[in-house]
Amino acid sequence: MSKIKNPRISEVPVDPMFIDRWSPRAFSTEPVPEESLRTLFEAARWAPSCFGEEPWLFLYATKQEDLDLFRTLLVDGNRTWADRAPVLAFAFARLTFKHNDKPNRWAEFDSGAAWMSLALQASRLGLCTHGMGGFHEDKIYAALNVSREKYKAMAGIAIGWRGDASQLPPELAEKESPNNRKPLAEVAVEGKFGG
Ligand SMILES: Cc1cc2nc3c(=O)[nH]c(=O)nc-3n(C[C@H](O)[C@H](O)[C@H](O)COP(=O)(O)O)c2cc1C
C-alpha cells in the first residue's frame, strides 16, 4: 500500500488523533475483527447526549448477505469505492425522546458526536472510516426495517483498512489524501457573530 504523507498542519497544537483521522476511499477487503468493530461502537456509546437520551442507532453489515443489501442503499458514486469496504454501517438518529415522545431537537447533534467518537476510535486502531450522505433515503427505512416516523437516517459509514489508491478511478485516486480546513478564526468567534 502506498504511504500517504499527511499534509495537515494545525494552527494550534492539538492531540494528533484529530488530524490523523481522515476519510480515504481506497479500502482493502481484509475483514475487520469483530472485537475491533465492537470497540468502535463502544466508543460511540459513550458520547454525550441531551437528557442522556443516546438517540443514535448504528446498523452494520459484515456478512455477505447484509453487505449485499446495505450496498444497494448507497448512491452509485459512493458504490464505486465503498463496495470494497468489509464493513458498512448506517447511522440513524431517533427524533423523539423515549420518556415523553416529544421531539428531540438535539438528536442529530448527539448522533454526530457518537459518529465522531466511532471515527476517532477507528483511527486509533489503524482503521479508516468514511461517512456518506449519498444514500437512498427513499429505500433505507423499509430495507433496514427502521421506523421512518421515529428515526432519521443520517449517513452511511464505510469501515475498514486503508487500501491502495491505485485501485480507484483516476479522478478519485488524485484526491486520496487528507484535506485541509477553513481557518480557525472563521469557525470560532469570540462574542457576537459578524461584529
Ligand atoms: C455526513 C457526511 C456525509 C458525507 N458524504 C460523503 C459522500 O456521500 N461521499 C463521499 O465520498 N464523502 C462523503 N463525506 C466525506 C467528506 O467529504 C469528508 O469527511 C470531508 O471532506 C472531510 O475530510 P476528512 O474526513 O478526510 O477529514 C461525508 C462526510 C460526512 C461526515
The ligand as a Tripos MOL2 file, in Angstrom:
@<TRIPOS>MOLECULE
LIG
   31    33     1     0     0
SMALL
NO_CHARGES

@<TRIPOS>ATOM
      1 C1        -22.2340   13.3080    6.9980 C.3       1 LIG1
      2 C2        -21.1580   13.1280    5.9710 C.ar      1 LIG1
      3 C3        -21.5100   12.8420    4.6760 C.ar      1 LIG1
      4 C4        -20.5230   12.6140    3.7140 C.ar      1 LIG1
      5 N1        -20.8990   12.1950    2.4670 N.ar      1 LIG1
      6 C5        -19.9560   11.7580    1.6140 C.ar      1 LIG1
      7 C6        -20.3550   11.0660    0.4210 C.ar      1 LIG1
      8 O1        -21.5330   10.8150    0.1500 O.2       1 LIG1
      9 N2        -19.3530   10.6590   -0.4060 N.ar      1 LIG1
     10 C7        -18.0230   10.8820   -0.1240 C.ar      1 LIG1
     11 O2        -17.1880   10.4590   -0.9310 O.2       1 LIG1
     12 N3        -17.6460   11.5100    1.0020 N.ar      1 LIG1
     13 C8        -18.5660   11.9300    1.8910 C.ar      1 LIG1
     14 N4        -18.1900   12.5160    3.0890 N.ar      1 LIG1
     15 C9        -16.7660   12.7140    3.4060 C.3       1 LIG1
     16 C10       -16.4070   14.2000    3.4830 C.3       1 LIG1
     17 O3        -16.2890   14.7100    2.1950 O.3       1 LIG1
     18 C11       -15.1330   14.3530    4.3200 C.3       1 LIG1
     19 O4        -15.3740   13.9300    5.6220 O.3       1 LIG1
     20 C12       -14.6470   15.7960    4.3280 C.3       1 LIG1
     21 O5        -14.2130   16.1910    3.0610 O.3       1 LIG1
     22 C13       -13.5030   15.9870    5.3100 C.3       1 LIG1
     23 O6        -12.4480   15.1160    5.0070 O.3       1 LIG1
     24 P1        -11.8500   14.1150    6.0890 P.3       1 LIG1
     25 O7        -12.9990   13.2810    6.6450 O.co2     1 LIG1
     26 O8        -10.8730   13.2800    5.3260 O.co2     1 LIG1
     27 O9        -11.2220   14.9230    7.1600 O.co2     1 LIG1
     28 C14       -19.1630   12.7540    4.0500 C.ar      1 LIG1
     29 C15       -18.8160   13.0690    5.3680 C.ar      1 LIG1
     30 C16       -19.7910   13.2320    6.3230 C.ar      1 LIG1
     31 C17       -19.3850   13.4990    7.7490 C.3       1 LIG1
@<TRIPOS>BOND
     1     1     2 1
     2     2     3 ar
     3     2    30 ar
     4     3     4 ar
     5     4     5 ar
     6     4    28 ar
     7     5     6 ar
     8     6     7 ar
     9     6    13 1
    10     7     8 2
    11     7     9 ar
    12     9    10 ar
    13    10    11 2
    14    10    12 ar
    15    12    13 ar
    16    13    14 ar
    17    14    15 1
    18    14    28 ar
    19    15    16 1
    20    16    17 1
    21    16    18 1
    22    18    19 1
    23    18    20 1
    24    20    21 1
    25    20    22 1
    26    22    23 1
    27    23    24 1
    28    24    25 2
    29    24    26 1
    30    24    27 1
    31    28    29 ar
    32    29    30 ar
    33    30    31 1
@<TRIPOS>SUBSTRUCTURE
     1 LIG1         1 GROUP 0 **** ****
